[in-house]
Amino acid sequence: MPTSTLILDSVSIQQKIHRIAYQILERNYDEQELYLVGIQGNGYLFAEKLAAFLKTITKTTIHLCSLSLNKKKPNKDEMEYDFDLKSLNKKTVILVDDVANTGRTVAYALKPLLDCLPKKIEVAVLVDREHKLFPISSDYVGLSLSTTHKEHVNVVFEDEEEAVYLV
């Protein structure tokens, strides 16, 4: 059984969320609305936490949206999203995921967002593993990790536990 190492505990995750939220507002101080699009699973849960904190520190309207895709085979199944693409026209969109590994998930998640004409698209991740195979960089990063390809980052967002482990 592989051993796991705690990288971020609940307090550290909250600090990262707060820092990223303030960075988002600093870079987008003139925006009336921000669209946070969380990628299925932990990406959406991270986006929820980010949106909840943003709403406590700004009068900017924060829209929380969800995007679902097959992460193993992103071109196989249709993507699903809970928002009207036209609502993103000329808006600032922040694509949110828990961990950025190769950049593939974010690259494919951009496809429907590019069908509309957003003002700009930024990327926020809790953990960036720096193993990019696709030309994707994250604008907002909680923690950058240099890991081996054999290691796995496991993000836990549960009622009784919030943590990030390296397995």
C-alpha angles and dihedrals in degrees: 000000000000118000120237129213122207108236101169128018126198094273092050092048091052090050090051091049091051093047093048091047092053091047090052091052093046092053093042102036093136097051121109092197136026125194116210109196110193119201112233120283118004093003089062092044089052090048089051091054091046092049092048092054094043089055090058095054106038143043089216111117109251117203117196115206136173131223122187127195139155101265094195094049107015095173094051105069131039116261117241126209135174098221139071108256090216089063088069094060109126091355132122111250125194113197108208130199134160100231131017110206114156098350093244097117093050092045092055093041088058092062099082091038090058091054087075123048107252119184088234141337122219130181127227124187134171093217127022113196096191095226096122118174092164126057094257126129127183119237094198121035129178095193133358115212131190103208138160119259089247093059121089130207113219118195116197120198106172133138093255098035140035112178147128120226134189109218 
